Amino acid sequence: MLNHAIATLQAWFPAPAVEAHCDGPCGVYDPSSARIAAEAVLSMTKKIVDLDLPAAGDKGGQIAYHNTLSRYIAIKEEQAQIAKDEVLILWTDYFKPVHLEQFPDLHDTFWKAAKLCSACKVEVSLQHAQELMETVQKIHNMFWTSKSRDIPWYTAS
Amino acid sequence: MPLIKPTRLRSSRPRDWLLFLVCRRRRFRVTGRSMLPLLFPGQEVLVDPTAYRRPTGAPRLGDLVIAYHPYRPGLRLIKYVAWHTEAGYFLQGLNPAESSDSREFGPVTREHLLGQVVCRFP
């Protein structure tokens, strides 16, 4: 009877919330955002490398080539910046000193990831794009290990 | 200094319900996971809002408290008092991997403390 009355009270008059977490809802962080952007960087880098040069004097081909190349470069630039933003958010907002004890190379890993994002913006480097993916995968593993969850790494391509 | 973490929180008793009915206790509902394993999201607690307003009622290490975030007006947090410095009270979550607390926003003053958590509800 009393429990029923309390349950009714709780349902009719919800108590004000107190946050056990003060940075928005838990679980908003997810390294998959960085992974998607890093994959796009790798994909665009491959497309740029594989793009065939048009024949000399082929004006239409030249225009199409430059248009396509420009678009690939713009997407690569944009996605590399997104990957960098996502990585930095995880580094500065999610990971805390307690994680550093668990992953002593945490700072090196994130610093390397951010530098690789910059390199992928400046260069057309398959090696650096691939290294970015590998570093993001390492961050994925750190992140989910810190939450004691086994989330497999996968890529869209 | 070793941390005194709260490991238990009693359930409410008829006296707590009576104090709630005469407005001497306030109900709050916990959101988020940083107070796991002691408090889970959706759990309600009763708070004594006068606990730290008495001259002799200084917060003690290990107290569960409700506090206002020092830089985000109106945002209420539930944490425990990890230690006390001249600058104020250092508050932490029990689940440090998922807690934003004084490690980020620094110690809070006594004026920021809204009250002491005394029990679960019900």
Interface residues (C-beta under 8 A of the other chain):
Chain A: N3 I6 Q10 P14 A15 P16 A17 V18 E19 A20 H21 C22 D23 P25 C26 K96 P97 V98 H99 S146 K147
Chain B: R27 F28 R29 V30 T31 G32 R33 S34 M35 L36 L39 P41 E44 V45 I66 H69 R72 L75 R76 L77 I78 K79 G93 N95 P96 A97 E98 S99 S100 D101 R103 F105 F121 P122
